[in-house]
């Protein structure tokens, strides 16, 4: 059987391919998996002295005998370099988009058919006296206590979503967190997020 301090056959040969800075963590996870007779999942870099630098996802499972003793490790190593780069680029694109819409002083938002915010910018969050995170998933009614304004927003949203046509509201009021009434000119456009069939409304 294997003990946490043991080195499984060929593991030392395998560990040579791992970046020196990632070896201790890989060993730690291996030992923990043996100790708990479980599995481990770890992303490591390859050793640039032996091969081109890549990012590898290692997945290992402990194999037990009839007595429940761990006797071997079996696993796979999958090159995820391109996937990792794509995820990094996607995250960077989201961060850039977030920065752009938050720099815009006008209200930018998207709501689902239930009237819940699925996208808001900093301008709206500040007007409602809250944060982007707290506003997301909530509705105007949660922050605007003027029922007439809220009903007006809701009716326009549903009209745009159901008709599939954009609408320009030349003038409408919104009461902010300080009780000030702001006068807005609003454009609302029907849309669906990529990969979704759920209708929504985009507003500026």
JOVENTA-V954162 format. One record per residue. N is the residue number from 1. RES is the residue in one small letter. SS is DSSP state (h for helix, s for strand, l for the rest). OMEGA is omega as a letter, one per 20 degrees, with the letter a starting at -180 (none if undefined). Layout:
n:N res:RES ss:SS omega:OMEGA
n:N res:RES ss:SS omega:OMEGA
This chain:
n:1 res:x ss:l omega:r
n:2 res:x ss:l omega:r
n:3 res:x ss:l omega:r
n:4 res:x ss:l omega:a
n:5 res:x ss:l omega:a
n:6 res:x ss:l omega:r
n:7 res:x ss:l omega:a
n:8 res:x ss:l omega:r
n:9 res:x ss:l omega:r
n:10 res:x ss:l omega:a
n:11 res:x ss:h omega:r
n:12 res:x ss:h omega:r
n:13 res:x ss:h omega:r
n:14 res:x ss:h omega:a
n:15 res:x ss:h omega:r
n:16 res:x ss:l omega:a
n:17 res:x ss:l omega:a
n:18 res:x ss:s omega:r
n:19 res:x ss:l omega:a
n:20 res:x ss:h omega:a
n:21 res:x ss:h omega:a
n:22 res:x ss:h omega:a
n:23 res:x ss:h omega:a
n:24 res:x ss:h omega:a
n:25 res:x ss:h omega:r
n:26 res:x ss:h omega:r
n:27 res:x ss:h omega:a
n:28 res:x ss:h omega:a
n:29 res:x ss:h omega:r
n:30 res:x ss:h omega:a
n:31 res:x ss:h omega:r
n:32 res:x ss:h omega:r
n:33 res:x ss:h omega:r
n:34 res:x ss:h omega:a
n:35 res:x ss:h omega:a
n:36 res:x ss:h omega:a
n:37 res:x ss:l omega:a
n:38 res:x ss:l omega:a
n:39 res:x ss:s omega:r
n:40 res:x ss:s omega:a
n:41 res:x ss:s omega:a
n:42 res:x ss:s omega:r
n:43 res:x ss:s omega:r
n:44 res:x ss:s omega:r
n:45 res:x ss:s omega:r
n:46 res:x ss:s omega:a
n:47 res:x ss:l omega:a
n:48 res:x ss:l omega:r
n:49 res:x ss:l omega:a
n:50 res:x ss:l omega:a
n:51 res:x ss:l omega:r
n:52 res:x ss:l omega:a
n:53 res:x ss:l omega:r
n:54 res:x ss:l omega:r
n:55 res:x ss:s omega:a
n:56 res:x ss:s omega:r
n:57 res:x ss:s omega:r
n:58 res:x ss:s omega:r
n:59 res:x ss:s omega:a
n:60 res:x ss:s omega:r
n:61 res:x ss:s omega:r
n:62 res:x ss:s omega:r
n:63 res:x ss:s omega:a
n:64 res:x ss:s omega:r
n:65 res:x ss:l omega:a
n:66 res:x ss:l omega:r
n:67 res:x ss:l omega:r
n:68 res:x ss:l omega:r
n:69 res:x ss:l omega:r
n:70 res:x ss:s omega:a
n:71 res:x ss:s omega:r
n:72 res:x ss:s omega:r
n:73 res:x ss:s omega:r
n:74 res:x ss:s omega:a
n:75 res:x ss:s omega:a
n:76 res:x ss:s omega:r
n:77 res:x ss:s omega:a
n:78 res:x ss:s omega:r
n:79 res:x ss:s omega:a
n:80 res:x ss:l omega:a
n:81 res:x ss:h omega:a
n:82 res:x ss:h omega:r
n:83 res:x ss:h omega:r
n:84 res:x ss:h omega:r
n:85 res:x ss:h omega:r
n:86 res:x ss:h omega:r
n:87 res:x ss:h omega:r
n:88 res:x ss:h omega:r
n:89 res:x ss:h omega:r
n:90 res:x ss:h omega:r
n:91 res:x ss:h omega:r
n:92 res:x ss:h omega:r
n:93 res:x ss:h omega:r
n:94 res:x ss:h omega:r
n:95 res:x ss:h omega:r
n:96 res:x ss:h omega:r
n:97 res:x ss:h omega:r
n:98 res:x ss:h omega:a
n:99 res:x ss:h omega:a
n:100 res:x ss:h omega:a
n:101 res:x ss:h omega:r
n:102 res:x ss:h omega:r
n:103 res:x ss:h omega:r
n:104 res:x ss:l omega:a
n:105 res:x ss:l omega:r
n:106 res:x ss:l omega:r
n:107 res:x ss:l omega:r
n:108 res:x ss:l omega:a
n:109 res:x ss:s omega:r
n:110 res:x ss:s omega:r
n:111 res:x ss:s omega:r
n:112 res:x ss:s omega:a
n:113 res:x ss:l omega:r
n:114 res:x ss:l omega:r
n:115 res:x ss:l omega:r
n:116 res:x ss:l omega:r
n:117 res:x ss:s omega:r
n:118 res:x ss:s omega:r
n:119 res:x ss:s omega:r
n:120 res:x ss:s omega:r
n:121 res:x ss:l omega:a
n:122 res:x ss:h omega:a
n:123 res:x ss:h omega:r
n:124 res:x ss:h omega:a
n:125 res:x ss:h omega:r
n:126 res:x ss:h omega:r
n:127 res:x ss:h omega:a
n:128 res:x ss:l omega:r
n:129 res:x ss:l omega:a
n:130 res:x ss:l omega:r
n:131 res:x ss:l omega:r
n:132 res:x ss:h omega:a
n:133 res:x ss:h omega:a
n:134 res:x ss:h omega:a
n:135 res:x ss:h omega:a
n:136 res:x ss:l omega:a
n:137 res:x ss:l omega:r
n:138 res:x ss:l omega:r
n:139 res:x ss:l omega:r
n:140 res:x ss:h omega:a
n:141 res:x ss:h omega:r
n:142 res:x ss:h omega:a
n:143 res:x ss:l omega:r
n:144 res:x ss:l omega:a
n:145 res:x ss:l omega:r
n:146 res:x ss:l omega:a
n:147 res:x ss:h omega:r
n:148 res:x ss:h omega:r
n:149 res:x ss:h omega:a
n:150 res:x ss:h omega:r
n:151 res:x ss:h omega:r
n:152 res:x ss:h omega:r
n:153 res:x ss:h omega:a
n:154 res:x ss:h omega:a
n:155 res:x ss:h omega:r
n:156 res:x ss:h omega:r
n:157 res:x ss:h omega:a
n:158 res:x ss:h omega:r
n:159 res:x ss:h omega:a
n:160 res:x ss:h omega:a
n:161 res:x ss:h omega:a
n:162 res:x ss:h omega:a
n:163 res:x ss:h omega:a
n:164 res:x ss:l omega:a
n:165 res:x ss:l omega:r
n:166 res:x ss:l omega:a
n:167 res:x ss:s omega:r
n:168 res:x ss:s omega:r
n:169 res:x ss:s omega:a
n:170 res:x ss:s omega:a
n:171 res:x ss:s omega:r
n:172 res:x ss:s omega:a
n:173 res:x ss:s omega:r
n:174 res:x ss:s omega:r
n:175 res:x ss:s omega:a
n:176 res:x ss:l omega:a
n:177 res:x ss:l omega:a
n:178 res:x ss:l omega:a
n:179 res:x ss:l omega:r
n:180 res:x ss:l omega:r
n:181 res:x ss:s omega:r
n:182 res:x ss:s omega:r
n:183 res:x ss:s omega:a
n:184 res:x ss:s omega:r
n:185 res:x ss:s omega:a
n:186 res:x ss:s omega:r
n:187 res:x ss:s omega:r
n:188 res:x ss:s omega:a
n:189 res:x ss:s omega:r
n:190 res:x ss:s omega:r
n:191 res:x ss:s omega:r
n:192 res:x ss:l omega:r
n:193 res:x ss:l omega:r
n:194 res:x ss:l omega:r
n:195 res:x ss:l omega:a
n:196 res:x ss:l omega:r
n:197 res:x ss:l omega:a
n:198 res:x ss:l omega:a
n:199 res:x ss:l omega:r
n:200 res:x ss:s omega:r
n:201 res:x ss:s omega:r
n:202 res:x ss:s omega:a
n:203 res:x ss:s omega:r
n:204 res:x ss:l omega:none
